[in-house]
Amino acid sequence: VTNEAGAKPPVSALSSLRNLWLVFQASAEDGGDGQVLSLLICGTAVSCQYLADAGVDTPMFQSFLNYGLLLLVYTSALSARRGEKNLWQVLRANWWKYLVMGLSDVEANYTVVKAYQFTTLTSIQLLDCFVIPVLMLLSWFLLKTRYRVVHFVAVGVCLLGVGAMVGADILAGRDQGSTQSVLLGDALVLLSAALYAVSNVCQEDTVKRLSREQFLGMMGLFGTVFSGIQLAVLETQAVASVQWDLHIILLFALYALCMFALYSFMPVVVKMTSATAVNLSLLTADLFSLFCGVFLFHYNFSALYVVSFVVIIVGFVMFNAVPTYSALPEGGPDDEEAPEVQEVPGPERARDHRRRRAGPRTGCGTEEDQTHRMRCFSWWRLCCRCSDEVCFFLKLLLSLNSDKQFHLIQTQFVLL
């Protein structure tokens, strides 16, 4: 669409937000669950950047808003229940586990924000990936998850994508932030990654063994308590010094709503796949933030960003193409007979696995033929998932802007 002068009119902020919301809905319908989570994290990053530009430094208060919403919605729902699943019975059964989960989640959010004051952006992006091996290790011993060689290869591919993203940051000359105490900042990032791994393992155990509502209710309860105490001790003066106006209030609201949606939707994806698979998918969150930064904060663009996105998506799809095994029951506690071994990510995988182990059947050919067909089917699903993720990426780019820099991005992606 062009105006009378033949030039393309500028895209308004309202139009961009509307297009992003349409992409969000389309990605949820197409099964891009992990990328929906990445978009929500991108929303929190953009709102944090605007708050930082306005001179607001209240990370614990922002987390407190999220935990408060979880408390109002999910903890209140648990307290209204009757019988064995009410709030009091849940606390009596596993209070110490939820205490560890809530404390680790609150401190993980706080330490990674504090790390930005001491170390560089490159160090944070690289060391934050430490959550994946720690999570795999904890899942192996605590959740009895068993991985195959392809899963470790897939994790390596995803980490290569992160390396390409960091290299693009360096080549583009992006501001690396503070360097006043790099060693302390790196230690805070590693601590944050370990705490996130603990929180995610507790989340996977709770949503697969019990329920999503119970996890969110307990996270809201203990998260509100711990973040409220830390807020009162550390950030009372910072919150009091904020120059409140409609713009600041809307930014706080955007952050809180994105975090609330992230916490509400993430257990659904974890139950369908695993905490490790979700964290691999979330590696693209930094890339979504960078793409938004190209148009909102005038970051320099590099074609390596597109390369890193594609590499991370390929690694993520490789990880999910072959199922892992877990000793967790597939259903909740109400199931009378839960299977001893669960196949991830879905029941169709378990049926296919049983068919392969059952040997040849009449009219189905030999066992080798069946195995060959199943391998072809698995790689076909892998290719379809890759094409879905790439299409989602294109829809996101098409929704952002239409200026000359955007056409340059389009050209580079097509050439790639």
C-alpha positions as CSV (number, residue, x, y, z in Angstrom):
1,V,0.0,0.0,0.0
2,T,1.4,3.4,-1.0
3,N,0.3,7.0,-0.6
4,E,-0.1,9.6,-3.3
5,A,3.6,10.3,-3.3
6,G,4.4,6.6,-4.0
7,A,6.0,6.0,-0.7
8,K,4.9,3.4,1.9
9,P,3.2,5.0,4.9
10,P,4.7,4.4,8.3
11,V,3.2,1.6,10.4
12,S,1.6,2.9,13.6
13,A,2.4,1.4,17.0
14,L,-1.2,0.3,17.4
15,S,-1.1,-1.5,14.0
16,S,2.2,-3.2,15.0
17,L,0.7,-4.4,18.3
18,R,-2.4,-5.6,16.6
19,N,-0.3,-7.6,14.1
20,L,1.8,-9.1,16.8
21,W,-1.4,-10.2,18.6
22,L,-2.6,-11.9,15.4
23,V,0.8,-13.7,15.1
24,F,0.5,-14.7,18.8
25,Q,-3.0,-16.3,18.1
26,A,-1.8,-18.0,14.9
27,S,1.2,-19.5,16.5
28,A,-0.8,-20.9,19.4
29,E,-3.2,-22.5,16.9
30,D,-0.4,-23.9,14.8
31,G,1.3,-25.6,17.8
32,G,4.2,-23.1,18.2
33,D,3.8,-23.3,22.0
34,G,7.5,-22.7,22.8
35,Q,7.6,-19.7,20.5
36,V,4.5,-18.2,22.3
37,L,6.5,-18.4,25.5
38,S,9.4,-16.7,23.8
39,L,7.1,-13.9,22.6
40,L,5.9,-13.4,26.2
41,I,9.5,-13.2,27.4
42,C,10.1,-10.7,24.7
43,G,7.2,-8.6,26.0
44,T,8.7,-8.6,29.5
45,A,12.1,-7.6,28.0
46,V,10.7,-4.7,26.0
47,S,8.7,-3.4,28.9
48,C,11.8,-3.7,31.2
49,Q,13.9,-1.7,28.6
50,Y,11.3,1.1,28.5
51,L,11.2,1.1,32.3
52,A,15.0,1.3,32.5
53,D,15.0,4.2,30.0
54,A,12.6,6.0,32.3
55,G,15.0,5.5,35.2
56,V,13.0,2.8,37.0
57,D,15.0,0.0,38.7
58,T,12.6,-2.2,40.7
59,P,13.1,-5.8,39.6
60,M,11.7,-7.3,42.8
61,F,8.6,-5.1,42.7
62,Q,8.0,-6.2,39.2
63,S,8.3,-9.9,40.2
64,F,6.0,-9.2,43.2
65,L,3.2,-8.0,40.9
66,N,3.4,-11.3,38.9
67,Y,3.4,-13.5,42.1
68,G,0.5,-11.4,43.4
69,L,-1.6,-12.1,40.3
70,L,-0.9,-15.8,40.7
71,L,-1.9,-15.6,44.3
72,L,-5.2,-13.8,43.5
73,V,-6.2,-16.2,40.7
74,Y,-4.8,-19.7,41.5
75,T,-4.1,-19.7,45.2
76,S,-7.6,-18.3,45.8
77,A,-9.0,-21.1,43.6
78,L,-7.2,-23.7,45.7
79,S,-8.5,-22.1,49.0
80,A,-12.0,-22.4,47.7
81,R,-11.7,-26.1,47.0
82,R,-13.3,-28.8,49.2
83,G,-12.0,-32.2,50.2
84,E,-8.4,-33.6,49.9
85,K,-7.3,-31.1,47.2
86,N,-7.9,-27.9,49.2
87,L,-5.1,-25.5,50.1
88,W,-4.6,-26.8,53.7
89,Q,-4.2,-30.4,52.6
90,V,-1.8,-29.5,49.8
91,L,0.4,-27.5,52.2
92,R,0.4,-30.4,54.7
93,A,1.5,-32.9,52.1
94,N,4.3,-31.1,50.4
95,W,4.9,-27.7,52.0
96,W,8.6,-28.0,52.0
97,K,8.9,-28.9,48.3
98,Y,6.8,-25.8,47.4
99,L,8.9,-23.6,49.7
100,V,12.1,-24.7,47.9
101,M,10.3,-24.2,44.5
102,G,9.1,-20.7,45.4
103,L,12.4,-19.5,46.9
104,S,14.5,-20.8,44.0
105,D,12.2,-19.1,41.5
106,V,12.2,-15.7,43.3
107,E,15.9,-15.7,43.7
108,A,16.6,-16.9,40.2
109,N,14.7,-13.9,38.8
110,Y,16.5,-11.5,41.2
111,T,20.1,-12.8,40.7
112,V,19.9,-12.7,36.8
113,V,18.7,-9.1,37.0
114,K,21.5,-8.1,39.4
115,A,24.0,-9.8,37.1
116,Y,23.4,-7.1,34.5
117,Q,25.0,-4.5,36.8
118,F,28.3,-6.4,37.0
119,T,29.0,-8.3,33.8
120,T,28.5,-8.1,30.0
121,L,25.5,-9.0,27.9
122,T,27.6,-11.6,26.1
123,S,28.5,-13.4,29.3
124,I,24.9,-13.5,30.4
125,Q,23.7,-14.9,27.2
126,L,26.3,-17.6,27.1
127,L,26.3,-18.6,30.8
128,D,22.5,-18.5,31.0
129,C,22.5,-21.7,28.9
130,F,24.0,-23.4,31.9
131,V,20.4,-24.1,33.0
132,I,20.0,-26.8,30.3
133,P,22.8,-29.2,31.4
134,V,21.8,-28.7,35.0
135,L,18.2,-29.3,34.2
136,M,19.1,-32.5,32.3
137,L,21.2,-33.7,35.2
138,L,18.4,-33.0,37.8
139,S,15.8,-34.6,35.5
140,W,18.0,-37.7,35.1
141,F,18.3,-38.3,38.9
142,L,15.1,-36.8,40.3
143,L,12.6,-37.4,37.5
144,K,14.3,-40.6,36.1
145,T,14.3,-39.1,32.6
146,R,16.4,-41.0,30.1
147,Y,18.0,-39.3,27.1
148,R,19.4,-40.7,23.9
149,V,22.4,-39.6,21.9
150,V,20.2,-37.5,19.6
151,H,19.1,-35.4,22.6
152,F,22.6,-34.4,23.5
153,V,23.4,-33.7,19.9
154,A,20.3,-31.5,19.7
155,V,21.3,-29.6,22.8
156,G,24.8,-29.0,21.2
157,V,23.1,-27.7,18.1
158,C,21.0,-25.2,20.1
159,L,24.1,-24.0,22.0
160,L,25.8,-23.4,18.6
161,G,22.8,-21.2,17.7
162,V,23.3,-19.3,20.9
163,G,27.0,-18.9,20.0
164,A,26.0,-17.4,16.6
165,M,23.6,-15.0,18.4
166,V,26.4,-13.8,20.7
167,G,28.7,-13.4,17.7
168,A,26.1,-11.3,15.9
169,D,25.9,-9.1,19.0
170,I,29.6,-8.5,18.9
171,L,29.8,-7.9,15.1
172,A,26.8,-5.5,15.3
173,G,28.5,-3.5,18.1
174,R,25.7,-3.9,20.5
175,D,26.2,-2.3,23.9
176,Q,27.6,-4.9,26.3
177,G,26.6,-3.2,29.5
178,S,28.6,-3.0,32.7
179,T,32.0,-4.5,33.3
180,Q,32.7,-3.3,36.8
181,S,32.9,-6.9,38.3
182,V,32.8,-9.5,35.6
183,L,33.6,-12.4,38.0
184,L,30.8,-11.6,40.4
185,G,28.3,-11.1,37.5
186,D,29.2,-14.4,35.9
187,A,28.8,-16.2,39.3
188,L,25.4,-14.6,39.7
189,V,24.4,-15.8,36.2
190,L,25.5,-19.4,37.0
191,L,23.6,-19.3,40.3
192,S,20.5,-18.0,38.6
193,A,20.7,-20.8,36.0
194,A,21.0,-23.5,38.7
195,L,18.1,-22.0,40.6
196,Y,16.0,-21.9,37.4
197,A,16.8,-25.6,36.9
198,V,15.6,-26.4,40.4
199,S,12.4,-24.5,39.9
200,N,11.7,-26.1,36.5
201,V,12.3,-29.6,37.8
202,C,9.8,-28.9,40.6
203,Q,7.4,-27.5,38.0
204,E,7.6,-30.6,35.8
205,D,7.2,-33.0,38.7
206,T,4.1,-31.1,40.0
207,V,2.3,-30.6,36.7
208,K,2.8,-34.1,35.5
209,R,2.2,-35.9,38.9
210,L,-0.4,-33.6,40.4
211,S,-1.9,-30.6,38.5
212,R,-1.2,-27.3,36.9
213,E,-3.5,-25.4,39.2
214,Q,-1.7,-26.8,42.3
215,F,1.7,-25.7,40.9
216,L,0.5,-22.2,40.1
217,G,-1.3,-21.8,43.4
218,M,1.8,-22.8,45.4
219,M,4.0,-20.6,43.3
220,G,1.7,-17.7,43.9
221,L,1.7,-18.2,47.6
222,F,5.3,-18.8,48.3
223,G,6.5,-16.4,45.6
224,T,4.4,-13.6,47.0
225,V,5.8,-14.2,50.5
226,F,9.4,-14.3,49.5
227,S,9.3,-11.5,47.0
228,G,7.3,-9.3,49.4
229,I,9.9,-9.8,52.2
230,Q,12.7,-9.0,49.8
231,L,10.9,-6.0,48.4
232,A,10.4,-4.6,51.8
233,V,14.0,-5.0,52.7
234,L,15.7,-3.9,49.4
235,E,13.5,-1.8,47.2
236,T,11.2,0.3,49.4
237,Q,13.0,3.5,48.6
238,A,13.3,2.7,44.9
239,V,9.6,2.1,44.6
240,A,8.8,5.3,46.5
241,S,11.1,7.3,44.2
242,V,9.3,6.2,41.0
243,Q,7.6,9.1,39.1
244,W,4.2,7.6,38.6
245,D,2.3,8.5,35.5
246,L,0.1,6.7,33.0
247,H,3.0,5.7,30.9
248,I,4.9,4.0,33.8
249,I,1.7,2.3,35.1
250,L,1.0,0.8,31.6
251,L,4.6,-0.5,31.4
252,F,4.3,-2.1,34.8
253,A,0.9,-3.6,33.8
254,L,2.4,-4.9,30.5
255,Y,5.3,-6.6,32.4
256,A,3.0,-8.1,35.0
257,L,0.5,-9.4,32.4
258,C,3.2,-11.0,30.2
259,M,4.8,-12.7,33.2
260,F,1.4,-13.9,34.4
261,A,0.6,-15.3,31.0
262,L,4.1,-16.9,30.8
263,Y,3.7,-18.6,34.2
264,S,0.1,-19.7,33.4
265,F,0.9,-21.1,29.9
266,M,4.3,-22.7,30.6
267,P,3.0,-25.6,32.7
268,V,0.8,-26.6,29.8
269,V,3.8,-26.9,27.5
270,V,5.9,-28.6,30.1
271,K,3.2,-31.2,30.6
272,M,3.0,-31.9,26.8
273,T,6.8,-32.1,26.4
274,S,9.4,-31.6,29.2
275,A,11.1,-28.8,31.1
276,T,14.3,-29.3,29.1
277,A,12.5,-29.1,25.8
278,V,10.8,-25.9,26.9
279,N,14.1,-24.3,27.9
280,L,15.6,-25.2,24.5
281,S,12.7,-23.5,22.8
282,L,13.1,-20.4,25.1
283,L,16.6,-19.8,23.7
284,T,14.9,-17.9,20.9
285,A,13.5,-15.4,23.3
286,D,16.6,-13.2,23.1
287,L,16.3,-13.3,19.3
288,F,12.7,-12.0,19.5
289,S,13.8,-9.3,21.8
290,L,16.6,-8.3,19.4
291,F,14.2,-8.2,16.4
292,C,11.9,-5.9,18.4
293,G,15.0,-3.9,19.4
294,V,15.8,-3.4,15.7
295,F,12.6,-1.4,15.2
296,L,12.0,0.0,18.7
297,F,15.5,0.8,20.0
298,H,17.4,1.0,16.7
299,Y,19.7,-1.9,17.2
300,N,22.0,-2.8,14.3
301,F,20.8,-5.9,12.4
302,S,23.0,-8.9,11.4
303,A,22.2,-11.8,9.2
304,L,23.7,-14.0,11.9
305,Y,20.6,-13.4,14.0
306,V,18.5,-15.2,11.4
307,V,21.1,-18.0,11.2
308,S,21.1,-18.4,15.0
309,F,17.3,-18.6,15.0
310,V,17.2,-21.3,12.4
311,V,19.9,-23.3,14.1
312,I,18.2,-23.1,17.5
313,I,14.8,-24.2,16.0
314,V,16.5,-27.1,14.2
315,G,18.1,-28.3,17.5
316,F,14.8,-27.9,19.3
317,V,12.9,-29.9,16.7
318,M,15.6,-32.6,16.8
319,F,15.2,-32.9,20.6
320,N,11.5,-33.4,20.3
321,A,11.7,-35.7,17.2
322,V,12.8,-38.7,19.4
323,P,11.0,-39.4,22.7
324,T,12.6,-39.5,26.1
325,Y,11.4,-41.9,28.8
326,S,10.3,-40.9,32.3
327,A,9.2,-42.8,35.4
328,L,6.5,-40.1,36.0
329,P,2.9,-41.3,35.6
330,E,1.1,-39.8,32.6
331,G,-2.0,-39.0,34.5
332,G,-2.7,-37.3,37.7
333,P,-3.3,-38.8,41.2
334,D,-6.9,-39.6,40.3
335,D,-5.8,-42.3,37.9
336,E,-6.2,-45.7,39.5
337,E,-3.6,-47.4,37.3
338,A,-0.9,-45.1,36.0
339,P,1.6,-46.6,33.6
340,E,5.1,-47.2,35.0
341,V,6.8,-45.7,32.0
342,Q,5.7,-42.6,30.1
343,E,6.7,-41.7,26.6
344,V,7.3,-38.0,25.9
345,P,6.0,-35.9,24.1
346,G,2.7,-37.7,23.4
347,P,0.6,-40.9,23.6
348,E,1.0,-41.5,19.9
349,R,4.7,-42.0,20.4
350,A,4.0,-44.7,23.0
351,R,1.6,-46.5,20.6
352,D,4.2,-46.3,17.8
353,H,6.9,-47.6,20.2
354,R,4.7,-50.6,21.2
355,R,4.0,-51.4,17.6
356,R,7.8,-51.5,16.8
357,R,8.5,-53.7,19.8
358,A,5.6,-56.1,18.9
359,G,7.3,-57.3,15.7
360,P,5.6,-58.1,12.4
361,R,1.9,-58.5,12.0
362,T,-0.1,-60.1,9.2
363,G,-0.1,-57.8,6.2
364,C,2.3,-55.3,7.7
365,G,5.6,-56.7,6.4
366,T,8.7,-57.6,8.3
367,E,9.9,-55.9,11.5
368,E,12.6,-54.1,9.5
369,D,10.0,-52.7,7.1
370,Q,8.0,-51.4,10.0
371,T,11.0,-49.8,11.6
372,H,12.0,-48.2,8.3
373,R,8.4,-46.8,7.9
374,M,8.4,-45.4,11.4
375,R,11.8,-43.7,10.9
376,C,10.6,-42.1,7.7
377,F,7.5,-41.0,9.5
378,S,9.6,-39.5,12.4
379,W,11.8,-37.5,9.9
380,W,8.7,-36.4,8.0
381,R,7.3,-35.0,11.3
382,L,10.6,-33.3,11.9
383,C,10.6,-31.6,8.5
384,C,7.0,-30.5,9.0
385,R,7.8,-29.0,12.5
386,C,10.8,-27.1,11.0
387,S,8.7,-25.7,8.3
388,D,6.0,-24.6,10.9
389,E,8.7,-22.8,13.0
390,V,10.2,-21.0,9.9
391,C,6.7,-19.9,8.8
392,F,6.0,-18.6,12.3
393,F,9.3,-16.6,12.1
394,L,8.2,-15.1,8.8
395,K,4.8,-14.2,10.1
396,L,6.5,-12.4,13.1
397,L,8.8,-10.4,10.8
398,L,5.9,-9.5,8.5
399,S,4.0,-8.1,11.5
400,L,6.7,-5.7,12.7
401,N,7.4,-3.0,10.2
402,S,7.7,-2.1,6.6
403,D,10.6,0.4,6.4
404,K,13.8,0.0,4.4
405,Q,15.6,-1.9,7.2
406,F,12.8,-4.5,7.3
407,H,13.1,-5.0,3.5
408,L,16.9,-5.6,4.0
409,I,16.0,-8.3,6.6
410,Q,13.6,-9.9,4.2
411,T,16.2,-9.9,1.4
412,Q,18.9,-11.5,3.7
413,F,16.5,-14.1,4.9
414,V,15.4,-15.1,1.4
415,L,19.1,-15.3,0.3
416,L,19.7,-17.5,3.3
